[in-house]
Amino acid sequence: MNKSSELIEALDQIEKEKNISKEILLEAMENSLVAACKNHFGKADNIRVNINPQTGEVNVYAEKEIVEEVEDSLTQISVVEAKLKYPKNSVGDIVHVEVTPKKFGRIAAQKAKQVVVQKIREEERKVLFDQYYKKEKDIVTGIVQRYVGNNISINLGKVDAVLTENEQVRGERFKPTDRIKLYVLEVKDTTKGPRIAVSRTHPELVKRLFEAEVTEVKDGTVEIKSISREAGSRTKMAVFTSNPDVDPVGACVGLNGARVNAIVNELRGEKIDITNWNEDPAIFIENALSPAKVISVDVVEEEKSAMVVVPDYQLSLAIGKEGQNARLAARLTGYKIDIKSESQIEEDIEEDIEEDIEEE
């Protein structure tokens, strides 16, 4: 078996094992050999290399113009010589003249090896990138490897990702070999392979976890309308269904809280409030402030604001620790929420009456 046929056999094998097209490899080799010709001929603008895909034989051709008198032998051929080789062509025509150098097969073999190695790396990198690019905006399971400064190196299988300090939940600590769920923020293609940015704080992580855990969410029966999250502490989530036979909150909570507890465990104890979404903003705001009881909600649609009145004993619950419940409810609904107790409203009314009397 000669070197040429060995080359084709090797390319066939690579195509089968690495799933890299033989045509792509041959084209890359031809381009590489054109560059090699530049060293041999001094220029390669008019050089074309052809590798026979069946036999592997390499031929080099130069595009030359037929002229009366040759001034540049690299780009021109005399009409006398052309008549012998290309009798159908005349002055001014371009013909392809074979100029394959001696021992070019050895150069071709060396270049072939370089090109194949490079192409295998490129294609493997591309396959990896495509594989993980499909997971962008989705969740993946990773294994904690080590802390690199304040960042964490996470193994995702065939590649590593970095969980930066900004995307970590405050207070969460991991040990090497811990398996954790992560939200894929972005996948970038680099010369060293895909660079994957992941997060543990993104609200979409919670949404994707519910999609994985709750069948009704995954199949679209229950829709997650909005999520507001303070990672590591509390999440509020509004759900909706158009199916009258399905309780959207119950579906997400699960029997004896099994479904929501699985997600709480994954999020290391983060509390999750699940509430019913409603197209009426007043009802939606009331639901969003759960577990607090609400007396009334006065909505100003144009300003996207609402005045909420709660019983005196419910005021601190409605506002929440350090204002968290009110803050999350505002983000969940998209409304600026002002919460007051019954006593505060009565005081405001009395003050208004006194002001009116004084003005009179």
C-alpha positions as CSV (number, residue, x, y, z in Angstrom):
1,M,0.0,0.0,0.0
2,N,1.5,3.4,-1.0
3,K,1.5,6.5,1.1
4,S,-1.4,8.1,-0.8
5,S,-3.8,5.2,-0.2
6,E,-2.7,5.0,3.4
7,L,-3.6,8.7,3.8
8,I,-7.1,8.1,2.4
9,E,-7.6,5.0,4.6
10,A,-6.5,7.1,7.7
11,L,-9.0,9.9,6.8
12,D,-11.8,7.3,6.4
13,Q,-11.0,5.9,9.8
14,I,-11.0,9.4,11.4
15,E,-14.3,10.2,9.7
16,K,-15.8,7.1,11.3
17,E,-14.3,7.4,14.7
18,K,-14.2,11.2,15.3
19,N,-17.3,12.0,13.1
20,I,-15.2,14.6,11.2
21,S,-16.0,14.8,7.5
22,K,-13.2,13.6,5.1
23,E,-14.1,16.5,2.7
24,I,-13.4,19.0,5.5
25,L,-10.0,17.4,6.2
26,L,-9.1,17.2,2.5
27,E,-10.0,20.9,2.0
28,A,-7.9,21.9,5.0
29,M,-5.0,19.9,3.7
30,E,-5.3,21.4,0.3
31,N,-5.3,24.9,1.8
32,S,-2.3,24.0,3.9
33,L,-0.4,22.6,0.9
34,V,-1.1,25.9,-1.1
35,A,0.7,27.7,1.8
36,A,3.6,25.2,1.5
37,C,3.8,25.9,-2.3
38,K,4.4,29.6,-1.5
39,N,7.7,28.6,0.1
40,H,8.6,26.5,-3.0
41,F,7.5,28.9,-5.7
42,G,7.8,32.2,-3.9
43,K,4.1,33.0,-4.4
44,A,0.9,31.0,-4.3
45,D,-1.8,33.3,-5.6
46,N,-2.3,31.3,-8.8
47,I,-1.6,27.8,-7.2
48,R,-4.3,25.2,-6.8
49,V,-3.7,21.9,-5.0
50,N,-5.9,18.9,-5.6
51,I,-6.0,15.7,-3.5
52,N,-7.9,12.8,-5.2
53,P,-10.4,11.7,-2.5
54,Q,-10.2,8.0,-3.8
55,T,-6.5,7.5,-4.3
56,G,-5.0,10.3,-2.2
57,E,-2.7,11.4,-5.1
58,V,-1.6,15.0,-4.8
59,N,-1.4,17.3,-7.8
60,V,-0.3,21.0,-7.9
61,Y,-1.6,23.2,-10.7
62,A,-0.7,26.8,-11.6
63,E,-3.1,29.0,-13.4
64,K,-1.1,30.5,-16.3
65,E,-2.0,32.9,-19.0
66,I,-1.1,32.1,-22.6
67,V,1.1,34.9,-23.9
68,E,3.2,35.6,-27.0
69,E,6.3,36.4,-24.9
70,V,6.8,35.1,-21.3
71,E,7.8,37.7,-18.7
72,D,6.8,35.7,-15.6
73,S,7.1,32.0,-15.8
74,L,5.1,31.5,-12.6
75,T,2.0,33.1,-14.1
76,Q,2.5,32.8,-17.9
77,I,3.1,30.2,-20.5
78,S,4.3,30.8,-24.1
79,V,1.8,30.3,-26.9
80,V,4.3,27.9,-28.5
81,E,4.4,25.6,-25.4
82,A,0.6,26.0,-24.9
83,K,-0.1,24.8,-28.5
84,L,1.6,21.5,-27.7
85,K,-0.3,20.9,-24.4
86,Y,-3.5,22.9,-24.9
87,P,-4.2,23.0,-28.6
88,K,-7.8,24.2,-28.1
89,N,-6.7,27.4,-26.2
90,S,-5.3,30.6,-27.6
91,V,-3.5,33.8,-26.5
92,G,-5.2,35.4,-23.5
93,D,-6.7,32.1,-22.2
94,I,-6.0,30.8,-18.7
95,V,-4.9,27.2,-18.5
96,H,-4.1,24.9,-15.5
97,V,-0.5,23.7,-15.8
98,E,0.6,20.9,-13.5
99,V,3.6,22.0,-11.5
100,T,3.8,19.3,-8.8
101,P,7.3,19.5,-7.3
102,K,9.4,16.4,-6.9
103,K,9.1,14.7,-3.4
104,F,5.9,16.7,-2.8
105,G,4.3,13.6,-1.5
106,R,6.6,13.7,1.5
107,I,5.7,17.3,2.2
108,A,2.0,16.4,1.8
109,A,2.3,13.6,4.3
110,Q,3.8,15.9,6.9
111,K,1.2,18.6,6.3
112,A,-1.5,16.0,6.4
113,K,-0.5,14.9,9.9
114,Q,-0.4,18.5,11.2
115,V,-3.7,19.4,9.6
116,V,-5.5,16.3,10.9
117,V,-4.3,16.8,14.4
118,Q,-5.4,20.5,14.3
119,K,-8.8,19.7,12.7
120,I,-9.5,17.0,15.3
121,R,-8.9,19.5,18.1
122,E,-11.0,22.1,16.4
123,E,-13.9,19.7,15.7
124,E,-13.8,18.2,19.2
125,R,-13.9,21.7,20.6
126,K,-16.8,22.6,18.3
127,V,-18.7,19.4,19.4
128,L,-18.1,20.3,23.0
129,F,-19.3,23.9,22.4
130,D,-22.4,22.8,20.6
131,Q,-23.2,20.3,23.4
132,Y,-23.0,22.9,26.1
133,Y,-24.4,25.8,24.1
134,K,-27.7,23.8,24.0
135,K,-27.7,23.9,27.8
136,E,-27.5,27.7,27.9
137,K,-30.4,29.1,30.1
138,D,-30.9,25.6,31.5
139,I,-29.7,23.7,34.5
140,V,-26.8,21.3,34.7
141,T,-25.4,19.1,37.5
142,G,-21.8,19.7,38.4
143,I,-19.3,18.3,40.8
144,V,-17.4,20.7,43.0
145,Q,-13.6,20.3,42.5
146,R,-11.9,23.1,44.5
147,Y,-11.9,26.7,45.5
148,V,-9.8,29.0,43.3
149,G,-9.6,32.1,45.5
150,N,-13.2,33.1,46.0
151,N,-14.4,31.3,42.9
152,I,-15.3,27.6,42.7
153,S,-14.2,25.2,39.9
154,I,-17.0,22.9,38.9
155,N,-16.7,19.8,36.7
156,L,-19.6,19.4,34.3
157,G,-18.4,16.2,32.7
158,K,-16.3,17.0,29.7
159,V,-15.5,20.6,30.7
160,D,-15.1,22.7,33.8
161,A,-17.1,25.8,34.7
162,V,-16.3,28.5,37.1
163,L,-18.8,29.6,39.7
164,T,-17.7,33.2,40.5
165,E,-18.2,34.8,43.8
166,N,-20.9,37.1,42.4
167,E,-23.0,34.1,41.4
168,Q,-22.6,32.2,44.7
169,V,-25.3,32.3,47.4
170,R,-23.9,34.0,50.5
171,G,-23.3,31.5,53.2
172,E,-23.2,28.5,50.9
173,R,-20.1,26.4,51.4
174,F,-19.3,23.3,49.4
175,K,-16.8,20.4,49.8
176,P,-14.9,18.7,46.9
177,T,-17.1,16.0,45.2
178,D,-20.4,17.7,46.3
179,R,-23.0,17.4,43.5
180,I,-24.9,20.7,42.9
181,K,-27.4,22.1,40.4
182,L,-26.4,25.2,38.5
183,Y,-28.0,27.6,36.0
184,V,-26.0,28.1,32.8
185,L,-25.8,31.9,32.2
186,E,-23.6,31.8,29.1
187,V,-21.5,29.6,26.9
188,K,-18.6,31.2,25.0
189,D,-16.4,29.6,22.4
190,T,-12.7,30.0,23.0
191,T,-9.5,28.6,21.6
192,K,-9.2,26.5,24.8
193,G,-12.7,25.1,24.5
194,P,-16.1,26.4,25.8
195,R,-16.1,28.8,28.7
196,I,-19.2,28.3,30.7
197,A,-20.6,30.9,33.2
198,V,-22.9,29.4,35.8
199,S,-25.0,30.7,38.7
200,R,-26.6,29.6,42.0
201,T,-28.3,32.9,42.6
202,H,-30.3,33.4,39.3
203,P,-34.2,33.3,39.7
204,E,-34.3,31.1,36.6
205,L,-32.5,28.4,38.6
206,V,-35.6,28.0,40.8
207,K,-37.9,27.9,37.7
208,R,-35.8,25.2,36.0
209,L,-35.7,23.2,39.2
210,F,-39.5,23.2,39.3
211,E,-39.7,22.3,35.6
212,A,-37.5,19.2,36.4
213,E,-39.4,18.3,39.6
214,V,-43.1,19.1,38.7
215,T,-44.6,17.2,35.8
216,E,-47.4,19.8,35.4
217,V,-44.9,22.6,35.0
218,K,-42.8,20.7,32.5
219,D,-45.7,19.8,30.3
220,G,-47.1,23.4,30.4
221,T,-50.3,22.6,32.4
222,V,-49.0,24.9,35.2
223,E,-47.3,28.1,34.1
224,I,-44.7,29.9,36.3
225,K,-45.7,33.5,35.6
226,S,-43.1,35.3,37.7
227,I,-40.4,34.8,40.2
228,S,-38.6,37.1,42.7
229,R,-35.7,35.8,44.7
230,E,-33.3,36.8,47.3
231,A,-30.9,33.9,46.9
232,G,-30.2,31.8,50.0
233,S,-33.1,33.4,52.0
234,R,-36.5,33.4,50.2
235,T,-38.2,33.1,46.9
236,K,-41.7,34.0,45.8
237,M,-43.2,32.4,42.8
238,A,-46.6,33.1,41.1
239,V,-48.2,30.2,39.2
240,F,-51.3,29.8,37.0
241,T,-53.2,27.2,35.1
242,S,-56.2,27.4,32.7
243,N,-57.2,23.9,33.6
244,P,-60.0,24.1,36.2
245,D,-59.2,20.6,37.5
246,V,-55.6,21.4,38.5
247,D,-54.5,23.3,41.6
248,P,-51.3,25.1,40.4
249,V,-50.0,25.8,43.9
250,G,-50.8,22.2,45.1
251,A,-49.1,20.7,42.1
252,C,-45.9,22.6,42.9
253,V,-46.0,21.9,46.6
254,G,-46.7,18.2,46.1
255,L,-48.1,15.5,48.4
256,N,-47.0,16.5,52.0
257,G,-44.7,19.1,50.4
258,A,-42.6,16.5,48.7
259,R,-42.0,18.4,45.5
260,V,-41.2,21.8,47.0
261,N,-39.1,20.2,49.8
262,A,-36.9,18.5,47.2
263,I,-36.1,22.0,45.7
264,V,-35.7,23.6,49.1
265,N,-33.1,20.9,49.9
266,E,-31.3,21.5,46.6
267,L,-31.2,25.3,47.5
268,R,-29.8,24.5,51.0
269,G,-32.9,25.5,53.0
270,E,-34.0,28.6,51.0
271,K,-37.7,29.3,51.8
272,I,-40.1,29.2,48.8
273,D,-43.6,30.9,48.8
274,I,-45.8,29.7,46.0
275,T,-48.9,31.8,45.2
276,N,-51.6,32.0,42.6
277,W,-51.1,34.5,39.8
278,N,-54.2,36.6,38.9
279,E,-54.7,39.0,36.0
280,D,-56.5,41.4,38.5
281,P,-53.5,43.2,40.1
282,A,-55.3,43.8,43.4
283,I,-55.9,40.1,43.9
284,F,-52.4,39.3,42.7
285,I,-50.8,41.7,45.1
286,E,-52.9,40.3,48.0
287,N,-51.8,36.8,47.1
288,A,-48.1,38.0,46.7
289,L,-48.1,39.3,50.3
290,S,-49.0,35.9,51.7
291,P,-48.7,34.6,54.4
292,A,-50.0,38.0,55.7
293,K,-53.8,38.7,55.7
294,V,-54.9,41.7,53.7
295,I,-58.0,43.9,54.3
296,S,-57.9,46.0,51.1
297,V,-55.8,46.8,48.0
298,D,-56.1,50.1,46.2
299,V,-54.3,50.0,42.8
300,V,-53.3,52.9,40.7
301,E,-52.7,51.2,37.3
302,E,-51.1,54.3,35.6
303,E,-48.4,54.6,38.3
304,K,-48.0,50.8,38.8
305,S,-48.5,51.4,42.5
306,A,-50.8,50.0,45.2
307,M,-51.9,51.0,48.7
308,V,-52.4,47.9,50.9
309,V,-54.2,47.9,54.2
310,V,-53.6,45.1,56.7
311,P,-54.8,44.4,60.3
312,D,-52.5,45.9,63.0
313,Y,-51.3,42.5,64.1
314,Q,-50.4,41.5,60.5
315,L,-48.3,44.6,59.7
316,S,-44.9,43.2,60.6
317,L,-45.7,39.9,58.8
318,A,-46.8,41.8,55.7
319,I,-43.6,43.9,55.6
320,G,-41.4,41.0,56.7
321,K,-38.0,40.9,58.3
322,E,-36.0,43.9,57.1
323,G,-38.8,44.5,54.6
324,Q,-38.2,41.3,52.7
325,N,-41.8,40.1,52.2
326,A,-42.9,43.5,50.8
327,R,-39.8,43.8,48.6
328,L,-40.3,40.3,47.1
329,A,-44.0,40.9,46.6
330,A,-43.3,44.2,44.8
331,R,-40.8,42.5,42.4
332,L,-43.1,39.6,41.9
333,T,-46.1,41.8,40.8
334,G,-44.2,44.7,39.2
335,Y,-46.0,47.2,41.5
336,K,-44.7,49.6,44.1
337,I,-46.5,48.5,47.2
338,D,-47.2,50.8,50.2
339,I,-48.4,48.8,53.3
340,K,-50.2,50.4,56.2
341,S,-52.1,49.1,59.2
342,E,-55.7,49.9,60.0
343,S,-54.6,52.2,62.8
344,Q,-52.3,54.1,60.5
345,I,-55.1,54.6,58.0
346,E,-57.4,55.8,60.7
347,E,-54.8,58.2,61.9
348,D,-54.3,59.5,58.4
349,I,-58.0,60.0,58.0
350,E,-58.2,61.9,61.3
351,E,-55.3,64.1,60.3
352,D,-56.9,64.9,57.0
353,I,-60.2,65.9,58.7
354,E,-58.3,68.1,61.1
355,E,-56.5,69.8,58.2
356,D,-59.7,70.4,56.4
357,I,-61.3,72.0,59.6
358,E,-58.3,74.2,60.0
359,E,-58.4,75.4,56.4
360,E,-62.1,76.3,56.8
